[in-house]
């Protein structure tokens, strides 16, 4: 897919101008009595010309956030691209959505969700995260999807403003004579205030500023296709961001007769439905002095090794709460021993966010040099990073009977894993991702083959691979099937 970079830069520049004019319009005197009502009436007349959408499809692509701590290099974060196709029936309250996210290293998530009259489900077409299992969603999914679709279509995004019955009490108007723009401030409640900015000739929505949610939407590049006039470009700024958090481009907006009923069912090859998961952490010995901490869903997996009076932990959970639970479980099991180190594979936020719980206990953090530098720069640790203690691990280094390997790969600039030779066990983070049910994904990331090639070339003999995510018992047979693409 070719991306018109110049077009996006021009759109971004316009967005900056728009945000500036939004800010200066605050100083403009409010409207005289009756002007607000007149302008709202003008809006209603204008938007009555917009097509009545009851069943329609919306296809768009977008560039997402570029989170420094979820990308290849935290120092130069890159955006990911996603494609999304939605069909929605506003009368029956049905929808089906298919989206594909393309992340660095060839990591692809292709997800489908839908809601019919009686149920709502989510499944993973590629199989990388959920395998063949199906996740049940609540019946609020339609309303959530409707809100998301409406904000992406300019003439639907103003629906709540146009439906306001008490205009005098809830809507205030401000005119900016310099820009020729009009701002309507809609106070829905004390904690829900939204600014709508319009321009005339022709009348167009320029932006929406949801002050309560700290979200700004900028609408541009209005075009008419098949009788539908709408803004094809939407820039989204969240939480005070200066650069767009998301850059959206609508590819198609189309009125359809109905949603194919087959798309509102789980395909026969998928199942079973994932049960409500028990999140209680349990510890079990999987080899001599080597223990696995996990829950029933294996959503996060941590190992710890007992060496005399000391305990080495492998993997820091996704947040401080889960890290504290893990630490408590270990110390209840071994009250007379001390956790002396915690190891992390790479500096993505979901692998390091729980480190404070260990640092507060004077535990040494083990990671490669690149990951340590990233951890030191992690914004959430800024207040107490000076209290963190680190030990840099080197490629092929042995510490207390554990071998560390540091790989260059396309998932993270540096990502390491550990090999417990005596136990014939490997522990790794995201280099090899396998769903809980051992489904072989249709598309395998490049870095997964890098990892498997390394294991084979090193002739590492193992009986089990413990992944930080989803699966803590990956066999050599499953690994080989993944590499060979055995579907």
Buried (B, 14 or more C-beta within 10 A) or exposed (E): EEEEEEEBEBBBEBBEEBBEBBEEBEEBEEBEEEEBBEBBEBBEEBBEEBBEBEBBBBBBBBBBBBBBBBBBBBEEBBBBBBBBBBBBBBEBBBBBBBBBBBBBBBBBBBBBBBBBEEBBBBBBBBBBBBBBBBBEBEEEBBEEBBEBBBBBBBBBBBEBBEEBEEBEEBBBBBBBEEBEBBBBBBBBEEEEBBBBBBBEEEBBBBBBBBBEEEBBBBBBBBEEEEEBBBBBBBBBBBEEBEEBBBBBBBEEBEBBEEBEEEBBBBEEEBEEEBEEEEEEBEBEEBBEBBBBBBBBBBBBBBBBBBBEEEBBBBBBBBBBEBBBBBBEBBBEBBEEBEBBBBBBBBBBBBBBBBBBBBBBBEBBBBBBEBBBBBBBBBEBBEEEBEEBEBEBBEEEBEBEEBBBBBBEBBBBBBBBBBBBBEBBBBBBBBBBBBBBBBBBBEBBBBBBBBBBEBBEEEEBEBEBBBBBBBBBBBBBEBBEBBBEEEE
